Amino acid sequence: MIPARHPYDMIREFLRLESAGGILLVIATVLALVLANSALGGVYDAFLHTPVAIQFGALKIAKPLLLWINDGLMAVFFLLVGLELKREVIDGQLSSASQITLPGLAALGGLAAPALLFWLINRGDAPAMNGWAIPTATDIAFALALLTLLGSRVPVALKILLTTIAIIDDLAAILIIAVFYTGDLSLGALASAGLGLVLLLALNRAGVKRLAPYMLIGAVIWLLVLKSGVHATLAGVAVAAFIPLRSDDGESPARQLEHNLHPWVAFLILPLFAFSNAGVSLQGVGIETLSSGVSLGIIVGLFAGKQIGVFAMIALALALGIARRPEGTSLAQLYAVSVICGVGFTMSLFIGSLAFEHGNFVLDAAVKLGVMTGSLGSALLGLLILHLSLPAAR
């Protein structure tokens, strides 16, 4: 049993883990780019396409390693996202209208503006339009890592605002994946997965607190969702919804699992995802790739769309008096956070891998270059504005 902790202690631990993980993401990304553009490029590519198979009698799952990471390990990431969302909705920053108004409107603007700019740049190009959702994402690990670089100068309220916006962004990404990036459905597999969720609900209602039954049934649900045509990562979110957050004796299986998963996700799963997906060979890639509609739409969406959409909604909410400015923050600091929301990185790469799953190399390179360029520009500008707007270090 994990002893109850003060909510602020949990927030500090959350921020610490995510920020440290963001540093590993940077290292993994640089390493992937170096390997992909060195004499070891072939080894890197062969590693990602290593065939991995699991078989139980007639049931066999065979995928290259890259897809096991994207479909399997990222389901664990989305399980953690689901647990965070459940906690925030019931007990945290999303539990009341007054708390959710400002970050909710900011996240809405940060979804609409990048998608609109991507559409304006790529309208008329049907294949390219599959990528409209790529610049709508925010990478919470990278974003919080940037705030950590400025240490205690950054108000806690600013970190909480950014965290909440990013969590709502994650929820939007889940819905986008479910609605727009689902293939041909197998109704039988989907119905079976639904029965699995009914079993989880029964466990929850029966007061079962042991995590093992939830995880065992969750693994079966993941397999069924994988076979159903719905992206397998969504199974993680669905399973999280049924893990008990509260119990009569004060134990919280959901909080315990969230606590256990954080280091694995922050220090292994996301860096491994970045290492596997960020490596793009620049051989044969010219300026035309970076200036293509897809790449340009992502860059403009992340760098311009995010800051315009997020800050416009924050300014509107404050001007109308429907939300209050977070304590200890200035408009310049809120604008800096709006810019930092344009760091889409892992979530943008993930959506990009779904949007152009069956695309060619040029599209793959355009997505990766666009995501990294837009995210880097947002990170540098956001840090500069935040550094200039924060009080000097003592």
Stockholm file with secondary structure:
# STOCKHOLM 1.0

chainA/1-394         MIPARHPYDMIREFLRLESAGGILLVIATVLALVLANSALGGVYDAFLHTPVAIQFGALKIAKPLLLWINDGLMAVFFLLVGLELKREVIDGQLSSASQITLPGLAALGGLAAPALLFWLINRGDAPAMNGWAIPTATDIAFALALLTLLGSRVPVALKILLTTIAIIDDLAAILIIAVFYTGDLSLGALASAGLGLVLLLALNRAGVKRLAPYMLIGAVIWLLVLKSGVHATLAGVAVAAFIPLRSDDGESPARQLEHNLHPWVAFLILPLFAFSNAGVSLQGVGIETLSSGVSLGIIVGLFAGKQIGVFAMIALALALGIARRPEGTSLAQLYAVSVICGVGFTMSLFIGSLAFEHGNFVLDAAVKLGVMTGSLGSALLGLLILHLSLPAAR
#=GR chainA/1-394 SS CCCCCCHHHHHHHHHHHHHHHHHHHHHHHHHHHHHHTSTTHHHHHHHHTCEEEEEETTEEEEEEHHHIIIIIIHHHHHHHHHHHHHHHHHHSTTSSHHHHHHHHHHHHHHHHHHHHHHHHHHTTCTTGGGGTTGGGCCCHHHHHHHHHTTGGGSCHHHHHHHHHHHHHHHHHHHHHHHHHSCCSCCHHHHHHHHHHHHHHHHHHHTTCCCHHHHHHHHHHHHHHHHHHTSCTTHHHHHHHTTSCSCCTTSCCHHHHHHHHHHHHIIIIIHHHHHHHHSCCCCTTCCHHHHTSHHHHHHHHIIIIIHHHHHHHHHHHHHHHTSSCCCTTCCHHHHHHHHHHTTCCHHHHHHHHHHHTTTCCHHHHHHHHHHHHHHHHHHHHHHHHHHHHHSCCCC
#=GC SS_cons         CCCCCCHHHHHHHHHHHHHHHHHHHHHHHHHHHHHHTSTTHHHHHHHHTCEEEEEETTEEEEEEHHHIIIIIIHHHHHHHHHHHHHHHHHHSTTSSHHHHHHHHHHHHHHHHHHHHHHHHHHTTCTTGGGGTTGGGCCCHHHHHHHHHTTGGGSCHHHHHHHHHHHHHHHHHHHHHHHHHSCCSCCHHHHHHHHHHHHHHHHHHHTTCCCHHHHHHHHHHHHHHHHHHTSCTTHHHHHHHTTSCSCCTTSCCHHHHHHHHHHHHIIIIIHHHHHHHHSCCCCTTCCHHHHTSHHHHHHHHIIIIIHHHHHHHHHHHHHHHTSSCCCTTCCHHHHHHHHHHTTCCHHHHHHHHHHHTTTCCHHHHHHHHHHHHHHHHHHHHHHHHHHHHHSCCCC
//
